Amino acid sequence: MRVLAIESSCDETAAAVVEDGRAALSSVVSSQVDLHARYGGVVPEVASRQHLRKIRPVIETALDEAGCTLDDIDAVAGTRGPGLAGALLVGYNAAKAIAFGRDLPFLGVNHLEGHVYANWLMEGPEPRFPALCLVVSGGHTDLVLMRGHGEYQRLGGTRDDAAGEAFDKVGRLLDLPFPGGPHVSKAAESGGPSSLALPRAWMHGTYDFSFSGLKTAVLHTVRSGAHDVPTIAWEFQEAVVDVLAGKTSRLSRELGAAEVLVAGGVAANNRLREELHARCPVPVRIPPPHYCTDNAAMIGAAAEFRLELGQRSPIDEDVFTTNDWDSPARFTPAAAGA
């Protein structure tokens, strides 16, 4: 089965053709980083307008690179949410229009579920269940138990700033270029242990996260002028990674998980990768960096396995903007589907 997938949840316009949920025949991403850099963050209205300009050429390029046309596509998928409403609407409606016009099965995919399925795009055997998923994507930091395809239980999440948000906000505090996360990690390479002791919010008794206090501590440290940028970046990164890896490793042991699956943009962080592999008692899968950041191939992979279960999305379904791991998705049986 070949799935044409479209992703536009934030500031990347992406399309991909995925075969049988494992092979990305193409994966095209048009980034808006340079466009938003002047503002120091993503401007929703600007992002939406840029998606409108890029959506058609990106889809056409994805088809060309896959060596196929719409006649070769068996189903269409689009990111339904969470994300920026205006941005989501562009890609999601494009996906629905193609599915409707070609009379193809259609599936709306949770963006966070898509990140998890980037682990299915890697070579080798498929991930094993039950899997503990650490999702560190933009405004989301979640620990989710995955018992099977489409079977999730959210066990913990952020109560304020997510890890990705904290990285970007600290990047601004340190006067680093946008996006802040990768530049904080780069600055940390020149840092090392120091007398600076930044806090870790362990949220004892839960598997929730909180990074707002850490961000505030960085703010006060910057204002004090007592430490240089590499030192602050190193200590900040260590504090975030310590909590993420510590909670994930402990929970994977308590659950008896077969594997740990890491997903989302922060999963590209080398220090986090090192600590998860070192601490977790079970195998850890982390996609290559180009599949950690937003892309459409992961959306196509996630859609494939739900389509195999006979699930379809109503063509009149709207986007959503908030985390919905705990809410049942709307699917219809195959016989009543697209």
C-alpha positions in Angstrom: 0.0 0.0 0.0 1.2 3.5 -0.9 0.1 6.4 1.3 0.4 10.0 0.3 0.9 11.9 3.6 0.8 15.6 4.3 2.1 17.5 7.3 1.6 21.2 8.1 1.2 21.4 11.9 3.6 24.3 12.5 6.3 25.8 10.2 7.2 23.0 7.9 5.2 22.1 4.8 5.8 18.4 4.2 4.6 15.6 2.0 5.8 12.0 1.6 4.9 8.8 -0.1 5.2 5.8 2.3 5.0 2.2 1.2 3.6 -0.5 3.6 4.3 1.8 6.6 8.0 1.1 6.6 9.6 2.5 3.5 9.6 6.3 2.7 9.7 6.4 -1.1 10.0 10.2 -0.7 10.0 12.8 2.1 10.0 16.4 1.2 10.1 19.2 3.8 9.9 22.9 3.0 11.1 24.7 6.2 10.1 28.3 7.2 13.0 28.8 9.7 14.6 31.7 7.8 11.2 33.3 7.4 10.4 33.3 11.2 14.0 34.0 12.4 13.5 37.7 12.3 10.6 37.4 14.8 12.5 35.0 17.1 9.6 32.5 16.9 6.9 31.1 14.7 4.2 33.7 13.7 1.0 31.6 13.1 -0.5 33.9 10.4 2.8 34.0 8.5 3.2 30.2 8.7 -0.3 29.7 7.4 0.2 31.9 4.3 3.5 30.2 3.6 1.9 26.8 3.7 -0.6 28.0 1.1 2.2 29.0 -1.2 4.2 25.7 -0.7 1.6 23.0 -0.3 1.1 22.2 -4.0 4.8 22.2 -5.1 5.8 20.1 -2.1 3.1 17.5 -2.9 4.1 17.4 -6.6 7.8 17.1 -5.6 7.0 14.2 -3.2 5.2 12.3 -6.0 8.0 13.0 -8.5 10.7 11.8 -6.1 8.7 8.6 -5.4 8.4 8.0 -9.1 4.6 7.9 -9.0 1.5 9.8 -9.7 -1.8 10.0 -7.9 -2.9 7.0 -9.9 -0.4 5.0 -7.9 -1.6 6.2 -4.5 -3.9 3.8 -2.4 -4.7 6.2 0.5 -4.2 9.7 1.7 -3.3 10.9 5.2 -3.0 14.3 6.8 -2.0 15.7 10.2 -5.1 16.6 12.1 -3.5 18.0 15.2 -2.2 19.2 17.6 -0.6 22.3 16.2 -1.4 25.8 14.9 -5.0 25.9 13.7 -4.4 27.9 10.6 -1.3 25.9 9.6 -3.1 22.6 10.2 -6.1 23.6 8.0 -3.9 24.1 4.9 -2.4 20.6 4.9 -5.4 18.8 6.3 -7.8 20.2 3.8 -5.4 19.5 0.9 -5.2 15.9 2.0 -9.0 15.6 2.3 -9.5 17.3 -1.1 -7.2 14.8 -2.8 -8.8 11.8 -1.1 -12.3 13.1 -1.9 -11.5 13.9 -5.5 -9.7 10.6 -6.2 -12.2 8.5 -4.1 -9.4 7.2 -1.9 -9.4 6.1 1.8 -8.6 9.0 4.1 -7.1 9.1 7.6 -6.4 12.0 9.9 -3.4 11.4 12.1 -2.4 12.7 15.5 0.9 14.6 15.1 2.3 13.1 18.2 1.3 9.5 17.2 3.1 10.3 13.9 6.3 11.1 15.7 6.2 7.7 17.5 5.8 6.0 14.1 9.1 7.5 12.8 10.5 4.5 14.6 8.9 2.3 12.0 10.8 4.0 9.2 14.1 2.6 10.5 15.8 -0.5 9.0 15.5 -3.8 10.8 12.7 -5.5 12.8 9.7 -3.6 13.8 9.4 -2.2 17.3 8.1 -4.6 19.9 5.1 -4.1 22.3 4.6 -3.1 25.0 6.7 0.0 24.2 7.2 3.0 26.4 7.2 6.1 24.2 9.0 9.3 25.3 7.5 12.0 23.1 9.5 15.3 23.2 8.0 17.4 20.4 7.8 21.2 20.6 5.1 22.0 23.1 4.7 18.4 24.2 6.6 16.2 26.6 4.7 12.9 27.3 5.4 9.4 28.5 3.0 7.0 26.8 2.6 3.2 27.1 1.9 1.7 23.6 0.4 -1.7 23.9 -0.3 -2.1 20.2 -1.1 -0.2 17.1 -3.5 2.6 18.1 -3.5 1.5 21.8 -2.1 4.2 24.0 -2.1 5.1 27.7 -0.6 8.5 28.7 1.2 8.0 32.0 2.8 11.4 32.4 3.2 14.8 30.7 4.4 18.3 31.2 2.5 20.5 33.6 3.9 23.8 32.1 6.7 24.2 29.7 7.6 21.2 27.6 11.3 20.3 27.0 11.4 21.7 23.5 9.7 25.0 24.6 12.3 25.3 27.4 15.2 24.8 25.0 13.8 27.5 22.7 13.1 29.9 25.4 16.5 29.5 27.0 18.0 30.0 23.6 16.3 33.5 23.5 17.5 34.2 27.1 21.1 33.4 25.9 20.6 35.6 22.8 21.2 32.6 20.5 19.7 32.4 17.0 16.3 30.9 16.2 15.4 28.1 16.6 17.0 28.1 20.1 17.1 24.3 20.8 19.9 23.3 18.4 21.9 26.4 19.2 21.7 25.7 23.0 23.0 22.2 22.3 25.8 23.5 20.2 26.8 26.1 22.8 26.8 23.3 25.5 29.5 21.5 23.6 31.9 24.2 24.7 30.7 24.1 28.3 31.2 21.7 31.2 30.6 21.1 34.9 30.8 24.2 37.0 29.7 25.7 40.3 26.3 26.6 38.7 23.6 24.3 40.2 20.4 24.5 38.2 17.3 22.8 39.7 15.6 19.6 38.6 11.8 19.3 39.1 11.4 15.6 39.8 7.7 15.8 40.6 8.1 12.8 42.9 5.2 10.4 42.9 4.3 11.1 39.3 5.7 10.7 35.8 4.9 14.3 35.0 7.4 17.0 34.0 7.9 20.6 34.8 10.6 22.9 33.2 9.3 26.3 33.9 11.2 26.6 37.2 14.4 25.6 35.4 13.8 28.3 32.7 13.3 30.9 35.5 16.5 29.8 37.1 18.3 30.3 33.8 16.8 33.8 33.6 18.2 34.8 37.0 21.5 33.3 36.2 21.8 35.3 32.9 20.9 38.5 34.8 23.5 37.8 37.4 26.3 37.7 34.8 28.2 35.2 36.8 28.5 32.5 34.1 29.2 32.5 30.4 26.8 31.1 27.7 28.5 27.7 27.2 28.4 27.0 31.0 24.7 28.0 31.3 23.8 26.0 28.2 25.7 22.9 29.4 24.1 23.0 32.9 20.6 23.6 31.4 20.9 20.7 29.0 22.2 18.4 31.7 19.2 19.3 33.9 16.7 18.6 31.2 18.3 15.4 30.0 18.7 14.1 33.6 15.0 14.3 34.2 13.9 13.0 30.9 16.3 10.0 30.9 15.8 9.4 34.6 12.0 9.1 34.5 12.0 7.2 31.2 14.5 4.6 32.4 12.7 4.1 35.8 9.3 3.7 34.2 10.5 1.3 31.5 11.8 -0.9 34.3 8.6 -0.7 36.3 6.4 -1.5 33.3 8.6 -4.3 32.0 8.5 -2.6 28.6 10.0 -4.5 25.6 11.5 -1.3 24.2 11.7 2.4 24.6 10.7 4.5 21.6 11.8 8.1 21.5 10.1 10.7 19.3 10.0 14.4 18.5 12.4 17.2 17.7 14.3 17.0 21.1 15.0 13.3 20.3 17.7 14.7 17.9 19.7 15.9 20.9 22.9 13.9 21.2 23.2 14.2 24.9 19.7 12.9 25.4 20.4 10.0 23.1 23.6 9.1 25.0 21.9 9.1 28.4 18.8 7.1 27.3 21.0 4.4 25.8 23.2 4.4 29.0 20.4 4.3 31.6 17.5 2.3 30.1 17.4 -1.4 30.9 15.7 -2.3 27.6 16.6 -1.5 23.9 16.1 2.2 23.0 15.0 3.2 19.5 15.6 6.8 18.3 15.0 7.8 14.7 17.7 9.6 12.7 17.5 13.4 13.1 15.7 14.1 9.9 12.8 11.9 11.1 12.8 13.5 14.6 11.8 16.9 13.4 8.4 17.4 11.6 8.0 15.5 8.4 5.2 13.7 6.5 6.8 10.3 6.3 6.0 9.6 9.9 2.4 10.6 9.3 2.2 8.1 6.4 3.7 5.3 8.6 1.1 5.9 11.3 -1.7 6.0 8.9 -0.7 2.7 7.3 -1.2 0.7 10.4 -4.6 2.3 11.3 -5.7 1.6 7.7 -4.7 -2.0 8.1 -7.1 -2.1 11.1 -9.9 -1.0 8.8 -10.0 2.5 10.2 -11.0 5.6 8.2 -11.6 9.3 9.1 -14.8 11.1 8.3 -14.2 13.5 5.4 -16.0 16.3 7.3 -13.7 15.9 10.4 -12.1 19.1 11.6 -8.6 19.8 13.0 -7.8 20.0 16.7 -5.1 22.1 18.4 -4.5 20.4 21.8 -2.9 17.2 23.1 -5.6 14.5 22.8 -3.8 11.2 23.9 -6.6 10.8 26.4 -9.5 11.4 23.9 -10.8 8.7 21.6 -10.1 9.5 17.9 -13.0 9.5 15.5 -12.7 6.6 13.1 -15.3 4.7 11.1 -15.2 1.1 10.0 -13.7 0.4 6.5 -17.2 -0.4 5.1 -18.4 3.1 6.0 -15.2 4.9 5.4 -13.8 7.2 2.8 
